[in-house]
Amino acid sequence: MITGLKQIPEPALRRLPVYLQLLKSLQERNITEVSTTTFSDTLHLDPTQVRKDIAYTGIIGKPKVGYDVKELIETIESFLNWNNLTDAFLAGTGNLGSAILGYDALKKYGVNIIAAFDNDPAKIDGKIHGVKVLPIRKLTNLAERMHIKVGILTVPAQVAQEVANQMIDGGIVAIWNFAPVSLAVPKDIIIEHAGFSTSLAVLSRKLTEKITHSR
């Protein structure tokens, strides 16, 4: 059953894709119902936390039964807006940008990259994984004309702020930043930093602790 949606804290929001991944693995095994205990045991989370996280999507489980797997998948995908494609621009077609352009699964997460931008004459007017590469100077005008709201930033750190400004000037309101630099943006702009260094720091530290404790 779906109830009114609530504003969701970011930690809970970040856990929803993890729940979704587990749900899809259950669906592949033809399992039709799932309890919070399954989530908590598999993902090592408190069952009360799982229940609260899922409640933010507006769905309520059945007592002593849990949730219908198919309905919960659809509810979470709808809550995350992954069942609707949102057009996006990507700026920077180096190794990382090119890899993202070739990542077909992005569409499963509701992102459809319709154009890429670069300042390399050798790449301009060509295609990378089927996506046309245009001059970076055209980004602002095209974003405004095409009402693009999402920008993916994969440019070098030294030009990231300048390109982010171009995106914002074109009406882009959400930026997925892969550049290794913090960006200064207006308060109404949504920015998500893809923290490779943060993730690697956690991985490295945990590995160090594991090695130390095993000695």
C-alpha positions in Angstrom: 0.0 0.0 0.0 1.3 3.5 -0.9 0.9 6.4 1.4 2.0 10.1 1.2 5.7 10.6 0.5 8.0 12.1 3.1 11.3 14.0 2.8 14.1 11.5 3.1 17.4 11.9 4.8 20.4 11.4 2.6 21.8 8.3 4.4 18.4 6.6 3.9 18.3 7.7 0.3 21.8 6.2 -0.3 20.6 2.8 1.1 17.6 2.5 -1.3 19.6 1.4 -4.3 21.2 -1.3 -2.1 17.8 -2.5 -1.2 16.8 -2.4 -4.9 19.8 -4.5 -5.9 18.8 -7.2 -3.3 15.2 -7.1 -4.4 16.1 -7.7 -8.0 18.2 -10.7 -7.1 15.3 -12.1 -5.2 13.0 -11.5 -8.2 15.4 -13.4 -10.4 15.0 -16.3 -8.0 11.2 -16.1 -8.3 10.9 -15.0 -4.7 7.7 -12.9 -4.4 7.7 -11.6 -0.8 10.5 -10.2 1.4 10.7 -9.2 5.0 12.8 -6.6 6.8 14.6 -9.5 8.4 15.9 -10.6 5.0 17.2 -7.1 4.3 18.8 -6.8 7.7 20.4 -10.2 7.7 21.7 -9.9 4.2 22.9 -6.3 4.4 23.9 -6.3 8.1 21.5 -3.5 9.0 19.1 -2.9 11.8 15.6 -4.1 10.8 14.0 -1.0 12.3 16.3 1.1 10.1 15.3 -0.8 7.0 11.6 -0.4 7.8 12.0 3.3 8.3 14.0 3.7 5.1 11.4 1.9 3.1 8.6 3.8 4.7 10.0 7.0 3.2 9.0 5.7 -0.3 5.3 5.6 0.9 4.9 1.8 0.9 3.8 -0.1 4.0 4.5 -3.8 4.4 2.0 -6.4 5.5 2.2 -7.6 9.1 4.1 -11.0 9.5 4.5 -11.0 5.7 6.6 -8.1 4.7 6.6 -6.6 1.2 5.6 -7.8 -2.3 8.9 -7.9 -4.1 7.6 -6.6 -7.5 5.6 -3.8 -5.9 8.6 -2.7 -3.8 10.9 -2.7 -6.8 8.4 -0.5 -8.7 7.9 1.8 -5.7 11.6 2.4 -5.1 12.3 2.9 -8.8 9.5 5.4 -8.9 10.7 7.2 -5.8 14.2 7.5 -7.2 12.7 8.6 -10.6 14.6 5.7 -12.2 11.5 4.7 -14.2 11.7 8.0 -16.1 14.6 9.0 -18.4 16.1 12.4 -17.8 18.2 13.9 -20.6 21.7 14.9 -19.5 24.8 16.6 -21.0 28.3 15.3 -20.3 31.3 17.7 -20.3 34.8 16.2 -20.8 35.4 13.2 -23.0 38.7 11.9 -21.6 39.1 8.3 -20.3 36.5 8.7 -17.6 34.0 10.7 -19.6 34.3 8.2 -22.5 33.8 5.3 -20.1 30.6 6.9 -18.7 29.3 7.4 -22.2 29.8 3.7 -22.8 28.0 2.7 -19.6 24.6 1.6 -20.9 23.3 0.8 -17.4 22.9 4.6 -16.8 19.6 4.5 -18.5 18.4 1.9 -16.0 19.0 4.7 -13.4 17.0 7.2 -15.3 19.9 9.1 -17.0 20.1 9.5 -20.8 23.2 11.3 -22.0 22.2 13.0 -25.3 25.3 15.0 -26.0 28.9 15.3 -24.9 31.2 18.4 -24.9 34.9 18.9 -25.2 37.5 21.4 -26.5 39.6 18.8 -28.3 39.3 19.5 -32.1 40.1 15.9 -32.8 36.9 14.8 -30.9 34.5 17.5 -31.9 31.8 16.5 -34.4 32.7 12.8 -33.8 30.8 10.3 -31.7 31.8 8.3 -28.6 29.6 5.2 -28.0 27.0 6.7 -30.3 26.9 10.1 -28.5 27.8 13.2 -30.5 30.7 15.4 -29.2 30.2 19.1 -29.5 32.4 22.1 -28.8 32.3 23.1 -25.1 31.4 26.7 -26.1 28.0 25.5 -27.2 27.1 23.9 -23.9 25.3 26.8 -22.3 23.2 27.7 -25.3 22.2 24.2 -26.1 21.4 23.4 -22.4 19.1 26.4 -22.3 17.4 25.7 -25.6 16.9 22.0 -24.9 15.9 22.5 -21.2 18.6 20.2 -19.9 18.6 19.9 -16.1 21.4 17.4 -15.5 25.1 17.8 -16.2 27.9 15.3 -15.7 31.3 16.9 -15.2 34.3 14.8 -16.1 36.8 17.6 -17.0 40.2 18.3 -15.4 40.1 20.0 -12.0 41.6 23.3 -13.3 38.6 23.9 -15.6 35.8 22.2 -13.6 34.5 25.5 -12.0 34.4 27.2 -15.3 32.5 24.4 -17.0 30.2 24.1 -14.0 29.4 27.8 -14.4 28.6 27.2 -18.0 26.2 24.4 -17.1 24.4 26.6 -14.5 24.2 29.5 -16.9 22.4 27.2 -19.3 19.8 26.2 -16.7 21.3 23.0 -15.5 20.3 22.5 -11.8 21.9 19.2 -10.9 25.6 18.4 -11.5 27.2 15.0 -11.0 30.8 16.1 -10.4 33.7 13.6 -11.1 36.4 16.3 -11.1 38.6 16.1 -8.1 37.7 19.5 -6.8 35.0 21.2 -4.7 32.8 23.5 -6.7 31.3 26.8 -5.6 27.6 26.8 -6.8 24.5 28.7 -5.8 22.4 27.2 -3.0 19.6 26.1 -5.3 22.0 23.9 -7.4 22.1 20.2 -6.6 25.6 18.9 -6.7 26.8 15.3 -6.1 30.5 14.7 -5.8 31.6 11.3 -7.0 34.2 10.8 -4.3 36.8 8.4 -5.6 39.3 9.6 -3.1 36.8 9.3 -0.2 35.9 5.7 -1.2 39.5 4.7 -1.6 40.5 6.3 1.7 37.9 4.2 3.5 39.0 1.1 1.5 42.6 1.7 2.3 42.0 2.3 6.0 39.9 -0.7 6.4 42.4 -2.9 4.6 45.2 -1.5 6.9 43.1 -2.3 10.0 42.4 -5.8 8.7 46.0 -6.5 8.0 47.1 -5.1 11.4 44.5 -7.1 13.3 45.4 -10.4 11.5 49.0 -10.2 12.6 
